[in-house]
Structures are given as structure tokens and as C-alpha cells.
Amino acid sequence: MQNKPTGKSFLFDTKNYRFLFLAIAIISLGFILMSGGGSDDPLVFSPEIFNFQRIRLAPSLVLAGFGVAIYAILADSKSDK
């Protein structure tokens, strides 16, 4: 006969979940900044797709968000009290 745990416990602490939600927000902001810049007419080239925001800033934010997500997963979730 196995004893079942009486209370429900989460996998991570509150700190880890906060970092995870922060990572989701940073990644979302990066993808939002990456969008747009197209031309209304498909036959006309728009140089707006090659500006700093879409080429450097947005991918950097996405990668930083993935880094924060990895930290949120690997951070110590056991609090020593």
C-alpha cells in the first residue's frame, strides 16, 4: 500500500515562476518588436525591415528571454529556512 501525499505541491517556488513569467514577457516583447516593417505593395521594397529594432534589438531580447527562462528552470527552488 502506497502513501499518497496529502497536500498539493508545486514544482517550483514563487521566485522561479516570477522569473518564468518575466521570460515569457521578454520573449513576447522581442517578437512584437520583430514584426512589421513590410510594404503595403508587394512589388515595392521597404528598407524598414533592416532597421536596428528588427535586426539587433528584437533577436537580442528573444535570446535574453530564453536565458532568463533557463535560469528560472535551473535556479534553486528549495528555500533553506
Summary of the structure (lengths in Angstrom):
residues: 81
radius of gyration: 20.4
end to end distance: 32.2
largest distance: 72.3
contacts: 178
relative contact order: 0.22
helix: 59%
strand: 0%
